């Protein structure tokens, strides 16, 4: 089973548990059900894609690309272009779904 289906089934199972519990008189608040689903998603490795500054490396491909783009574009266009290339190559900036303390 693909990961998307596994996550969908897990969410469905948790919602079903809440509905079943309420049918037998065990009422759960929406916030408790939501917390359970958030914890489940976190346990499955779900993350939030975020927009942040580009990684900085000394030398290498990214700096060479940055320098080349700065010759013909302004800084904002450079950032957008480098981010697009990195995204196409598989780099995505992410944060945890649940903030760990």
VMD Tcl script that draws the C-alpha trace (Angstrom):
set ca {
  {0.00 0.00 0.00}
  {1.33 3.43 -0.91}
  {2.09 5.90 1.88}
  {-0.80 8.20 0.89}
  {-3.29 5.36 1.26}
  {-1.74 4.32 4.57}
  {-2.09 7.87 5.91}
  {-5.66 8.14 4.60}
  {-6.56 4.81 6.25}
  {-4.95 5.93 9.52}
  {-6.95 9.18 9.58}
  {-10.14 7.30 8.73}
  {-9.45 4.84 11.55}
  {-9.00 7.61 14.09}
  {-12.18 9.38 12.99}
  {-14.06 6.08 13.13}
  {-12.77 5.55 16.71}
  {-14.13 8.95 17.76}
  {-17.52 8.28 16.15}
  {-17.73 4.81 17.72}
  {-16.79 6.18 21.14}
  {-19.49 8.86 20.89}
  {-22.10 6.23 19.94}
  {-21.45 4.33 23.16}
  {-21.60 7.46 25.26}
  {-17.91 8.34 25.46}
  {-17.82 11.88 24.18}
  {-14.52 13.30 22.97}
  {-13.97 16.94 22.18}
  {-13.02 18.00 18.69}
  {-9.66 19.19 20.03}
  {-8.87 15.72 21.42}
  {-9.77 14.11 18.09}
  {-7.69 16.71 16.22}
  {-4.72 16.15 18.52}
  {-4.93 12.40 17.87}
  {-4.94 12.93 14.11}
  {-2.03 15.41 14.32}
  {0.00 12.93 16.39}
  {-0.77 10.17 13.92}
  {0.33 12.31 10.96}
  {3.51 13.28 12.81}
  {4.26 9.60 13.52}
  {3.97 8.93 9.78}
  {6.58 11.57 8.97}
  {4.22 14.19 7.56}
  {5.97 17.58 7.41}
  {5.04 21.08 6.34}
  {6.74 22.54 3.28}
  {7.98 26.02 4.12}
  {9.57 28.92 2.32}
  {12.88 29.95 3.84}
  {16.24 31.34 2.93}
  {18.42 29.33 0.59}
  {21.08 27.12 2.12}
  {24.56 28.64 2.00}
  {27.53 26.58 0.90}
  {31.10 27.66 0.41}
  {31.93 27.07 -3.23}
  {30.17 24.38 -5.21}
  {27.23 24.30 -7.55}
  {24.80 26.52 -5.64}
  {27.27 29.41 -5.29}
  {28.33 29.11 -8.93}
  {24.67 29.14 -9.97}
  {23.96 32.11 -7.70}
  {26.91 34.08 -9.08}
  {25.89 33.36 -12.68}
  {22.28 34.40 -12.07}
  {23.30 37.63 -10.28}
  {25.03 38.79 -13.46}
  {21.72 38.98 -15.33}
  {19.02 39.27 -12.64}
  {18.26 41.21 -9.51}
  {18.52 39.47 -6.12}
  {14.82 38.52 -5.87}
  {14.87 36.94 -9.32}
  {18.06 35.09 -8.35}
  {16.46 33.67 -5.20}
  {13.37 32.56 -7.10}
  {15.44 30.98 -9.86}
  {17.78 29.12 -7.51}
  {14.83 27.92 -5.38}
  {13.09 26.62 -8.52}
  {16.20 24.74 -9.61}
  {16.70 23.28 -6.12}
  {13.03 22.23 -5.93}
  {13.32 20.51 -9.30}
  {16.39 18.69 -7.97}
  {14.43 17.50 -4.92}
  {15.40 20.02 -2.25}
  {12.46 21.22 -0.19}
  {12.63 23.12 3.08}
  {10.34 21.49 5.66}
  {9.35 21.80 9.29}
  {7.89 19.22 11.64}
  {4.08 19.08 11.77}
  {4.25 19.21 15.58}
  {6.71 21.60 17.19}
  {9.00 19.61 19.43}
  {9.96 21.23 22.69}
}
mol new
graphics top color blue
foreach p $ca { graphics top sphere $p radius 0.5 }
foreach p [lrange $ca 0 end-1] q [lrange $ca 1 end] { graphics top cylinder $p $q radius 0.2 }
display resetview
